[in-house]
Amino acid sequence: MKEKRNIHLKVQEMCDCYATTDPLKEMSEIKGDSDQEEAAVKWLALAALHGVNNNAKEVSIRRTKDGNIKVTATYRESELPTPGSEIGEKIISTVREITHIESGKGKSPLALGIRDDSIELKIKMKSKEKGDRVTLTFPG
């Protein structure tokens, strides 16, 4: 039987692991990861670290009906490296699993411990005819 650890804890561990790296560089290399579940958790941690390090207001990942993934950050509207369709799909399902937002739309807080500090993000999910959107909103 395969052990299924708490995904929230995995995200926090990844935050600690990658806290001293360049999150954008790591995000740009995630598309080629073979373990999609691990890559989705890693991407969430890197998005949180990028947001914290760059004083972002929010980071969003959108999936269109045709499966394309687009990632943006709001501090200045800019496009971030995409994780690709398969890992992008896994990121959205991982967020659903962590937040228990099953379908449609919803909001949930997400507390993350990063090194010797912590941060509370707001997670917002929306599903529409055009596709799905997950937004991580940073405090402040």
C-alpha positions in Angstrom: 0.0 0.0 0.0 1.4 3.4 -1.0 1.7 5.9 1.8 -0.2 9.1 1.0 1.3 11.9 3.1 -0.5 15.1 3.8 -0.1 17.3 0.7 -0.2 20.5 2.7 2.8 19.3 4.7 4.6 18.4 1.5 4.1 22.0 0.2 5.6 23.4 3.4 8.6 21.0 3.2 9.1 22.1 -0.4 9.0 25.8 0.7 11.7 25.1 3.2 13.8 23.1 0.7 13.6 25.8 -2.0 13.6 28.9 0.2 17.2 29.9 -0.9 16.7 29.2 -4.6 15.4 31.3 -7.5 11.7 30.3 -7.7 11.3 31.6 -11.3 14.2 29.6 -12.5 13.0 26.4 -10.7 9.4 27.1 -12.1 10.8 27.3 -15.6 12.4 23.9 -15.3 9.3 22.1 -13.8 7.7 21.3 -17.2 10.1 18.4 -17.7 9.6 16.7 -14.4 8.5 13.1 -14.7 6.8 12.8 -11.3 3.7 15.1 -11.9 2.4 14.9 -8.4 5.7 15.9 -6.9 6.0 18.6 -9.6 2.6 20.1 -8.7 3.5 20.3 -5.0 6.9 21.8 -5.9 5.2 24.4 -8.2 2.8 25.5 -5.4 5.7 26.0 -3.1 7.7 27.9 -5.7 4.7 30.1 -6.5 4.3 30.9 -2.8 8.1 31.7 -2.5 8.0 33.8 -5.6 5.1 35.8 -4.2 6.7 36.4 -0.9 10.1 37.3 -2.3 8.7 39.7 -4.9 5.9 41.3 -2.9 3.2 39.9 -5.2 -0.4 40.6 -4.6 -1.4 37.3 -6.2 -0.3 34.5 -8.5 -2.9 32.8 -10.7 -2.9 29.6 -12.8 -5.6 29.2 -15.5 -6.5 26.2 -17.5 -8.6 26.8 -20.6 -11.1 24.2 -22.0 -8.6 23.1 -24.6 -6.0 22.3 -21.8 -3.7 25.3 -22.2 -2.2 26.6 -18.9 -1.3 30.3 -18.3 0.3 31.6 -15.1 0.3 35.3 -14.1 1.3 37.4 -11.1 -0.2 40.6 -10.0 2.3 43.2 -8.8 2.7 44.1 -12.3 0.9 42.0 -14.9 3.4 39.6 -16.1 3.3 36.0 -17.3 5.3 33.5 -15.3 6.8 30.2 -16.6 4.1 27.6 -17.3 4.3 24.2 -15.8 2.7 22.7 -18.9 -0.7 21.1 -19.4 -0.2 17.8 -17.5 1.5 19.3 -14.4 -0.9 22.4 -14.6 -3.9 20.0 -14.4 -2.2 18.2 -11.4 -1.6 21.6 -9.7 -5.3 22.4 -9.9 -6.3 19.0 -8.5 -3.7 19.3 -5.7 -5.1 22.7 -4.7 -8.6 21.1 -4.7 -7.3 18.3 -2.5 -5.6 20.7 0.0 -8.5 23.1 0.2 -11.4 20.6 -0.1 -13.0 22.9 -2.7 -14.5 20.1 -4.8 -16.1 21.9 -7.8 -17.3 25.2 -9.0 -15.9 28.1 -7.0 -14.7 28.6 -3.4 -12.3 30.3 -1.1 -10.0 28.9 1.6 -7.1 30.1 3.7 -3.8 28.3 3.4 -1.2 28.7 6.2 2.4 27.9 5.2 5.4 27.7 7.4 8.4 29.1 5.5 11.7 28.7 7.4 11.2 30.4 10.8 8.1 32.3 9.8 4.6 31.7 8.5 2.3 33.2 5.9 -1.4 32.8 5.3 -2.4 32.8 1.7 -6.0 33.0 0.4 -6.8 30.4 -2.2 -9.6 31.2 -4.6 -10.9 28.7 -7.2 -13.3 29.3 -10.1 -14.6 26.9 -12.7 -16.3 28.4 -15.8 -17.2 27.3 -19.3 -13.9 28.8 -20.4 -11.8 26.7 -17.9 -10.5 26.7 -14.3 -8.6 29.3 -12.3 -6.7 29.0 -9.1 -5.5 32.3 -7.4 -3.0 32.5 -4.5 -3.5 35.9 -2.8 -0.7 37.1 -0.6 -1.2 39.3 2.5 -0.5 42.9 2.6 
